Amino acid sequence: MLKAMRKKENVKAVMWILAIILIPAFVLWGGGAMLRGGSQGIAGKVFNQKVSLEEYLRNWEAVRNQALLLYGRFFEQIVQYLDLDNQAWDRIILLKEAKRQKIKIKDEELIERLRNLPLFQKEGKFDPQVYDWVLKYYLRTNPLRFEEEMRDSLRISKLVDKIYNQTELTEKELQEEYVREKELAKFSYFIIETKDFLNEVEIKKDDELLDYYHLHRENLRKPETVKVEYIFIDPKELEKEITISEAEIETYFTAHKQEFTPSPQPSPTPGETPLPGSESILTEEIKNGIRNRLINEKVNDKVEEIKNELLGELTPQANLKELAEKYKVLFKETDYFSLDTPLPEIGFNLKFYNYAFQLKEGEISEPIESQGGYIFLKVKERKSAYIPEFKEVKAKVEELLKKEKAEKLAQEKAERILKEVGEKKWEEIGEGFQLQPTTTELISREGYLPGIGKSEEFMRIGFSLQPQQIAPQPVKTERGFVILRLEEKTSINEEEFEKEKDDFRKKILAKKQQEQFETWFGELKKRAHLVSHLEKLQLKLGR
């Protein structure tokens, strides 16, 4: 790392590398520019109180450390999905509320919590050396700072417990939830599909399309789109260029011989054949394992080397295509895409999308981790969200209007069929309309309906019926309208309910507590009136 720094003359690159060493949180967040600009300034306001940038960054690092403790070695794989930015603001809001409610943590409570964390234990007991090592090399923080983070986390935990303990669950609610989960029903139904009526719909004049367009213009709004270009340091491509010699394998084996030495075998008893010795032998299996290990090491070193080299050259004027050719990495340019446009070559990488839609034209992102490598993207062009002119979406308008008219025809047919229910047997209803009934097995409210999938409305109405009763109105589903009859319904087993009652109560109470907390926290956030200046600060500091 120091060698790479000495080679750089670009101050920006050096400071970014220092950010990795000193505060890894900035790398993950993408706040390298803020680090370079110092920690002065106001990050925002909550409850009409100023939040300094230092306070925000301290809480950002705290939520990042909590995630590291929670997810361990899986942290790097999921960090892009955690939205640590907003978690930091949530933490600040909760801490201010805990302070308002005068919630405090005694030293004894903090010590007990630290001693019980598995990450700080060795052979089931708290180990001070393990504790120091984890803080220094894994979390990259110091005891004083970490212990204050933990104290604050415990204050938040006490606040959450206080809200949870306000939740009550009555016997009636418990039984109703049990019925909802355990009750089963069997249904029979006819589906009158919307698609079967599309050919019957005819739109003769554009005036009709124009009327529909003006009524539904907002629903036709096109989202913001961007076009980006990016370079990708792909480990799989770098691996193709790497070879490992027999000499390297033998050198590694010799240096790590102890690792490959078999466990000592017990001495044979008199009369038994002696067991093989414990001498280490360089077998083909061991060779392959060493070869793969050395390839991985070289690939990782090469990825980091290219990344650090690129950091020194990625200025707003940089030509990504030329840099990709220089370092023999992948270059690609996308077409316009929106936040909900899947990019197969990128996958579900939220940081890629966040940078694509947050950066200005010409700006280049910090390195984005992807598939073991790194992506640098540059925004080429941006199109704001807009309502398209009629000509642009005429075909879409026609498609939507036809579907709406087809749905109406399907509903009218379902209502006509339903009127004949009183005059015919259920099995005969579909004969005159060339419909076949579908019958389910006994299913729960979360069950899958053949030909329909999942439908809350179907289940809500279906479970409210009595056996052999037909729903008074057609039920609308994604595929069309359904004429529904309840065939049978099972009641809950009271004996099983009594046996499962305590465990079921814990589950439902936990669910209700979580729902109540989310409602409470939603109201708290509204009262907090969060105002974030982070975007402005980033611009001011040269992001």
MOTA-V439477 format. One line per field, one symbol per residue. burial: + if it has 9 or more other ideal C-beta (glycine too) atoms within 8 Angstrom, else -. Layout:
burial=???
//
This chain:
burial=---++--+-+-++++++-+---+-+++++++++++++-+-+++++++---+++-+++-+++++++++++-+---+--++----++-++++++++++++----+-+---++--++--+--++----++--+++++++--+++----++-++++++++-+++-+++--+-+---+++-+++--+++++++++++-+-+++--+-+----+++-++--++--++--++++++++++++-+++--+-+---+++-++---+--+----+------------+-+-+---++--++-+++--+++-++-++++++++++---+-+--++--+-+-++-+-++-----+-----+++++++++-+---+++-++++--++++++++-+-----+-+--++--++-++++++++-+++-+++-++-++----+--++--+-+-++-+--+-----+--+--+-+++-+++-+----++--++-+-+++++++++-+--+---++--++--++--++--++--++--++--++--+++--++--++--+--
//
